[in-house]
Amino acid sequence: MKHLHLIVLGILLNISAVVVAQDKQAKMHQVVMQLNTADTAVWSSTLGNIRNFQKVWPGNVSIEVVVHGKALNFLVTDKSHLVSEIEALTKLGVIFNACENTMNKYGIRKDMLIPSVGSVPSGVAELVVKQEEGWSYIKTGY
């Protein structure tokens, strides 16, 4: 009888481990990334990080990149060398948002942005809202 209890306990522990593992895979992760540097190496690295998130959590990650300050050219069609990569990631559900305060500061209109990207009134306020909603925060660069 004692052996039967141990066998049943072992089976229950294995089932619990499988359920926990499946739950971790199914969890929807939400990541907001801040990009505010003119360093194009950081821009490329940010896109690499996004692709890594998508590999680790395929179909289970929502990503928003908030672009402000000196990084704004990352989202300006005529100034970014990463337009096709950004367009491809938006087709996969990644959201790129430009800060309208920064746009106004540098004279960038919405029609100058890559067509698939959006904008938010304030980049830093967007970061705060996302964190208040439980999103994980990543500061890109250094």
Secondary structure as UniProt FT lines:
FT   HELIX           2..26
FT   STRAND          29..35
FT   HELIX           40..56
FT   TURN            58..59
FT   STRAND          61..67
FT   HELIX           69..75
FT   TURN            77..79
FT   HELIX           83..91
FT   TURN            92..93
FT   STRAND          95..99
FT   HELIX           100..106
FT   HELIX           110..112
FT   TURN            115..116
FT   STRAND          118..120
FT   HELIX           123..132
FT   TURN            133..134
FT   STRAND          136..139
//
